[in-house]
Each structure stands twice: as C-alpha cells, then as structure tokens.
C-alpha cells in the first residue's frame, strides 16, 4: 500500500494539490454555511 501511495504521488503531484485545494474549499464553505444562521 505504501508503494501505491508513492506511485500516485510521483505520477500526479499537481492533481493531488488541486484535490487538496478543493477539499479545503469545501471545508471552508461548510464552516461558513454552519455559522451563517448565527450572523443573520
């Protein structure tokens, strides 16, 4: 399994970075939407 992870990281580091940025964006939107009712 560790070899599989290394292979994925070597093949597509740019895609992995894009996926990480997308995941962070989803978390930020989730947190903002959960706090929105308390702001209104």
HUBELJO-V488935 format. One record per backbone hydrogen bond with DSSP energy under -1.0 kcal/mol. NH is the residue of the N-H (numbers start at 1). CO is the residue of the C=O. E is the energy in kcal/mol with one decimal. If there is no record, write none. Layout:
nh=[NH	NH]
co=[CO	CO]
e=[E	E]
This chain:
nh=[5	6	7	8	9	10	11	12	16	17	18	19	20	21	22	23	24	25	26	27	28	29	30	31	32	33	34	35	36	39	40]
co=[1	2	3	4	5	6	7	8	12	13	14	15	16	17	18	19	20	21	22	23	24	25	26	27	28	29	30	31	32	36	36]
e=[-2.0	-2.2	-2.3	-2.4	-2.4	-2.1	-2.1	-2.1	-1.8	-1.9	-2.2	-2.4	-2.1	-2.4	-2.3	-2.3	-2.3	-2.3	-2.2	-2.1	-2.5	-2.4	-2.2	-2.6	-2.5	-2.4	-1.9	-1.5	-1.1	-1.2	-1.2]
